């Protein structure tokens, strides 16, 4: 099983993020028509907390058990604003929407999830956690320049949602892209 933990953003915010994706698609078509990007589908938009990867059934059961108890993090408001790309310089590989509010909450959730997974012997991620909403993955950046792509978007607010739970997902790869199945929802405290 291929697993990851994420914060779901809800249908309303996903629709607003889809509007941003549409705007960015038009910008890419106009400024870099030979670039190739795989755009996220609105029904699969989420903020990844932790990518776990491939595990067997026994390890998956242990992960579910570890993630069942309520998290010791208060529910929080999440505000998406701006857009950018990783890496910060050179050809972009990932296009994202930024977190204007709720970043501290996401980092607190990631820390607690990381501690629970570390207790199972799963290694910590080697890169520091940088919460964002992935909008696209760049397959071929031919002619794509971040400065032009994100012009005027630094302060554009996409929308708001409330995060009161996180979800353990199983990802199944298919020719039509990844399909996600929710395996477990873990509540934040106070809900």
C-alpha positions in Angstrom: 0.0 0.0 0.0 1.2 3.5 -0.8 0.1 5.8 2.1 0.2 9.5 2.9 -1.4 11.8 5.5 -3.1 15.0 4.4 -5.4 17.8 5.4 -8.5 17.9 3.2 -9.5 21.4 2.0 -13.2 20.8 1.3 -15.3 21.3 -1.8 -15.6 25.1 -1.6 -11.9 25.8 -1.3 -11.1 23.1 -3.9 -13.4 24.9 -6.3 -11.6 28.2 -5.6 -8.3 26.5 -6.1 -9.5 25.1 -9.4 -10.2 28.7 -10.5 -6.6 29.5 -9.7 -5.4 26.4 -11.7 -7.5 27.5 -14.7 -5.9 31.0 -14.5 -2.4 29.4 -14.3 -3.2 27.0 -17.2 -4.0 30.0 -19.4 -0.8 31.8 -18.4 1.3 28.7 -19.2 -0.5 28.3 -22.6 0.3 32.0 -23.4 3.8 32.2 -22.1 5.3 28.7 -22.5 3.1 26.7 -24.9 5.7 23.9 -25.1 5.9 23.4 -21.3 4.1 20.3 -20.0 2.5 20.2 -16.6 0.3 17.7 -14.9 -2.4 19.7 -13.1 -4.1 18.5 -9.9 -7.7 17.5 -10.2 -10.0 19.6 -8.0 -11.4 16.4 -6.4 -7.9 15.3 -5.3 -6.6 18.6 -3.9 -5.2 18.3 -0.4 -2.3 19.6 1.7 0.2 16.8 2.3 1.2 16.5 5.9 3.5 13.4 5.5 4.2 11.1 2.6 4.7 7.6 4.0 5.2 5.6 0.9 4.9 1.8 0.2 4.1 -0.3 3.3 2.9 -3.9 3.7 -0.5 -4.7 5.3 1.0 -5.3 8.7 2.7 -1.9 8.8 -0.4 -0.2 7.4 -2.4 -1.6 10.3 0.2 -0.3 12.8 0.1 3.1 11.2 -3.7 3.2 11.4 -3.6 2.3 15.1 -0.9 5.0 15.8 -2.9 7.6 14.0 -6.3 6.8 15.5 -6.1 8.9 18.7 -7.2 12.5 18.5 -4.3 14.9 17.8 -3.2 17.3 20.5 -3.6 20.3 18.1 -6.5 22.8 18.2 -8.6 23.1 15.0 -7.5 26.1 13.0 -8.5 28.3 10.0 -6.5 27.7 6.8 -6.2 30.6 4.3 -4.7 30.0 0.9 -3.1 32.9 -0.8 -0.5 33.6 -3.5 1.2 31.1 -5.7 4.7 30.0 -6.4 7.0 27.2 -7.5 9.7 24.8 -6.1 12.5 25.2 -6.5 12.7 28.9 -5.8 15.1 29.5 -8.7 15.7 27.8 -12.0 13.1 25.8 -13.9 10.0 25.1 -11.7 9.2 21.5 -10.8 6.1 22.0 -8.6 3.5 24.8 -8.8 1.8 25.6 -5.5 -0.7 27.8 -3.7 0.7 29.3 -0.5 -0.6 29.3 3.1 -1.3 32.7 4.4 -2.9 31.5 7.7 -2.8 28.1 9.4 0.9 27.4 8.7 1.7 27.0 12.4 -1.3 24.6 12.8 -0.1 22.5 9.9 3.5 22.4 11.3 2.2 21.3 14.7 0.1 18.5 13.1 3.1 17.4 11.0 5.3 17.2 14.2 2.8 15.1 16.0 2.2 12.8 13.1 6.0 12.5 12.6 6.5 11.6 16.3 3.8 8.9 16.0 5.3 7.4 12.9 8.9 7.6 14.4 7.7 5.5 17.3 6.9 2.8 14.6 10.4 3.1 13.2 9.4 5.1 10.1 12.2 7.6 9.4 11.6 11.3 9.5 11.5 13.2 6.2 14.9 14.6 5.4 13.6 18.0 4.2 12.0 20.5 6.5 8.2 20.6 6.2 7.0 23.4 4.0 3.1 23.4 3.9 1.6 24.2 0.5 -1.2 23.1 -1.8 0.3 21.4 -4.9 -1.5 22.7 -8.1 0.7 21.1 -10.7 3.9 19.1 -11.3 6.1 20.2 -14.2 7.1 17.5 -16.6 8.8 19.7 -19.1 9.6 23.3 -18.2 10.5 24.4 -21.7 10.1 28.2 -21.7 8.3 28.3 -18.3 9.5 31.2 -16.1 8.2 31.6 -12.6 8.4 35.4 -12.6 5.9 35.6 -15.5 3.7 32.8 -14.4 3.0 34.2 -10.9 2.9 37.9 -11.8 0.2 39.7 -9.8 -0.6 36.6 -7.7 1.5 37.3 -4.6 -1.5 38.7 -2.7 -4.3 36.9 -4.4 -6.4 35.1 -1.8 -7.8 31.8 -2.9 -10.0 31.1 0.1 -10.5 29.8 3.6 -11.5 26.5 5.3 -11.4 25.1 8.8 -9.0 22.2 9.5 -10.4 20.0 12.3 -9.1 16.6 11.2 -6.5 15.0 9.0 -6.8 11.9 6.8 -4.7 8.9 6.1 -5.0 8.1 2.4 -4.1 5.2 0.3 -2.9 6.2 -3.2 -3.4 3.9 -6.1 -1.5 4.7 -9.3 -3.5 4.3 -12.5 -3.2 5.4 -16.1 -5.7 8.2 -15.3 -3.5 9.5 -12.4 -3.5 8.7 -8.7 -6.7 7.6 -7.1 -7.1 8.3 -3.4 -9.0 6.2 -0.8 -9.5 7.6 2.7 -8.6 5.0 5.3 -8.9 7.0 8.5 -9.8 10.4 9.7 -8.1 11.7 12.9 -9.8 14.5 14.7 -7.9 17.5 16.2 -8.6 18.1 19.8 -11.6 20.2 20.9 -13.9 18.9 18.2 
